[in-house]
Amino acid sequence: IRCAPGGVARNVAENLARLGNATRLLTAVGDDLNGRSLLDATQKAGVDVQGCWVLADQSTSTYLSLHGPDGDMAVAVNDMGILEHITRQLLAPHKDWVQQAAALIMDCNVATPAMEWVFAHRAATPVFVEAVSAFKCTRIRPWLAHVHLLKVNRLEAQALCQFGIHSDADIERAAQTLHTLGVEQVVLSLGERGVYWSTRQGDRGWHSAVPTAVVNATGAGDALMAGLVHAFVAQQDLRSAIPFALGCAALTLASEHANHPALSVAAVEQCMHNANPP
């Protein structure tokens, strides 16, 4: 049994900081041991947590997952009720941060009022969205036309597109459907197979996963998103960003932690080199 700081957007923030980006986290925690531990660990990883809210009468979000011998998740439960308390009033003082950011990453654990505030006040800041789950991803539907990049898996894409995805043709159709709904870029994660990626401008492709020995599957998707955002901030297009992002995921899969403690640009490049030697 292991206990570690987590949360999708928080994991992405930690990975971005380890990749050398100036990163700020906005979230709510309880005034409890878990909350203090989470903020302390996140700050030590290099993330600015001064904007996080500590709510005295709430419990810090908790996510419990059980994993099989192959490292993949079998079942999970969570208590994230505290996120309902991230209101427009709490967010309002941080409008300048949101508008001046090079990129904004939001996960679908966030409640609808907070999502609404973000899209109303982001100005020109590109928004990257992590779908989180087939149940929660539908929260983002009203704002799909304002999403720069949406990362989904097969089940999440089905929930948003409202048709079954059983073949490669279905995957391509799902990405096109999301573009029709306004999403600028789509990355559809396919687990061991890698990803299918697509842009509204018509650039698209399949990319296989970087081979690695899987120790723990938790956090790999968050590392993938961090790699995508890191490459975007470095002004790389999506086609160029995908291999690096998959390298971030592979490195994380090989770690027992949801966030690889030695993640860095150099470590990712070495991982990619080892998997594809010249």
N, C-alpha and C positions, 0 to 999 in steps of 0.2 A: 504494500500500500504506500503510495507516494503522494505527497501534497506539494503543489507548486503554484506559483502565480499563473493565471491564465486569462481567458477572455479573448475572443477573436481579434477585436481591434487593438486590445492591449498587446497581444502577441505580435501583431503586425508592427506596432509601434516599437517594441523591443528589437525586433529584427531589423527595422529601418535604422534604428540608432546604432546597432552593431555593424551595419553596413556603412556607417559614417555620415548619416544624415541628421541634421538638426530636427528633432522630433518632439512634438508636444502631445500629451494625452489629455482628453477631457472625458471623465467618467465619474460616477458616484460610487463611493464605498461607505460601509458602515463604520461607526466609531468602535471598532472591535479588533481583535487580534488579527483576523484575516485581512481586514482592510489596511491596518498599519503595515503588515508584512508585505502585502501586495504593492503598496506605494513605495515602500523601502526598496524592495527588489527591483521594481521598475525604474526607480531613480538611479540605482546603482548600475543598471544596464545602459544608462545614458539618456533616458527619456526625461523631459521636463514634465513634472507632475504638479506644478504649482497651481494649475487651474482645476485640479480635481476637487470634487466636493465630498466632504466627510459629513455624513448625515447621522446625527446622534441617535435617532430613533429607528434606524433601519439596520438590517443585516447585510453584510457584503455578499454579493452574488457568489453562488457556489455551483460548481458543475462536477458531477461524479460520473466517471466512465469506467466500464469494465472491459478488459481486453483479452482476446484469445491468445493462444500460443504463437500465432503468426504476427502478433503486434497490432492487429486491426481491432477496431472497436466493435464490441458485441451489443452493448446496450448502454444508455446514459440517462441520467436524470439531472434536472437543474432547478435552482431557485434564483430567479433574476428579477424578482419583484421590485427591487430598489431602483431599477432603470426607469420604472414608471414615474419616478420622482424627478427625473431630469426634465424640467419644465422650460418654457420659453423665458420665464423670468430668470432662471439660473443661467441660461445660455446668453442672454442679452449682453452682459458685460464683456463677452468674448467675441463680439462681432468683428472687431478689427483683426484678431488672430485668424479667424476663419477667412476673411476677405484677403488677407495678405499672404496666406499660405501658398506654397507652390503646388500643393495637392492636398486634398482632404479625403480621408479614408473613413467610411462609416460601415458598420455591420448592421444586419437586420434584427439584432437583439434590441435596438433602439426603438422606443415607442413612437407611435405616429405623430404626436405633437412636436417631439424633438426633430423628427425627420422634416416635418413641415417647416419648422423654423430654419433649419439648415438650408433648405432649397430656396427659401424666401430671402435669405440674407447672405448667401455665399458669394454674390456678385459674379466675378468671372472665374472663381476658383474651380478647377476640375474636380469632380467628385468620383471617387472609386468606391464601389459598393461590393461588399462580401455578403453573399446571400444567406449564409449560416445554416439554414435548413429548409426543407420543402414546406414546412408549416409557417415559418417566419418570413420567408422571402417575399410572400405576397404583399407584405406591408409596403414594399418599395414601388408597387405597380403604379400608383398615381404620379410618380415622379420619374418614371423611366426615361422620359424625353429629356431629362436634365442630367442623366448619368453619363459620365465620360467612359468609364469602364465597369462592366459588371462581370464578376466571376461567379460561376454557378457550376454545380455538378449535374448529372443527368436528371436526378429526381427534382432538383430545384428548377431546372429548365422546363421540365414537364409541368410543374405547378404554375409557372409564370405563362407558359405558352398554351396550356390547357389542351394538350394532345400528347399521346404516348410517344416516347422516343425509344425505338427498338433497333434502329439501323443507322448506318452512316448518313444515309439520305435524310433521315429524321433529325440527326444532329445538325446537319447543314441547314435544314428547314427551320429548326428552332433558333439558330443564330440569326437567320434572315428575319424571322418573326420579331425577335427582340430589336433588331435594327429598325424594322417598320414601326415599332412602338417608340422609337427615338433613341435607343442606346447607341452611343458612338462606337464602342468597342466591346466585344464579347470574348471571354475566355471560358471555354467549357472544359472542365477538368474530367478526365476519364480514368483516374486512378493509375494502375500499372501501365496503361496504354499511353498515357501522356495527356495532351490537350488538343482540342480543336480551337482555333482562334480566328477572329473575323473582325473586319472594320466596315463601317458604313460606306467607305469609299471603294470597297470591293476587294481589298487585299485580304487573303485568307489562307489557311493552311493547317495541316496536321503536323504535330511534332511529338516524337516518342519521348517517354520519360528517360531520365538519366539512370542507367543501371546502378543499383545500390543494394546492400543487404539491409532489409527492413528490420529495425529494432522496435520502433514505436511509430505508429501512423499519425498520432495526435500532433497537430501543429504544422503538418507538411503543407496544407492548403494556405495557412497563414503566412508561411515562409514564401510560398509561390506568389502571393499577393504583394508581399514586401519587395520581392525581386522585381515585379512589374512596376511598382511605384518608384523604386530606386532608379530603374532604367528610364522611366518617364522624366523624372527630375533631371537626369543626366542628358535629356533631350534625344533619347533613342526612340525610334518608332517601334510599334508593337512586334513586328517581325523580328527585329533585333533583340527585343526585350525577352522574348519567350525562352530562348536557351538559357539565359542567365537565371531567370525565374525558376526554371525547372532544376537548375543546379542548386539553388537555395532549398528547394523542396527535397532533393535527394540527400543533401547534407543533413537536413533535419530528420529525415526518415531513419538515418543511420545513428541517431542519438536517442538515448532513453528519455531525454527531456523534450517537452513540447517546443522549447526554444533552444537551439544548439548554442551552448555557452561560448563556443569558439567561432561562431559565424562571423565572416568578414568577406570582403570582396576577394581577397587573395585566397581564402579557404575555398570559396565557391569556384573560383577559376581553377584551382588545383583539383577539385573534385571533378570538374568537367574534363580537365586534361587527362586524369586517371581513367575516366570512363571512355574517352575517345583519344587515345594516344596518337601522335602524328605518324 
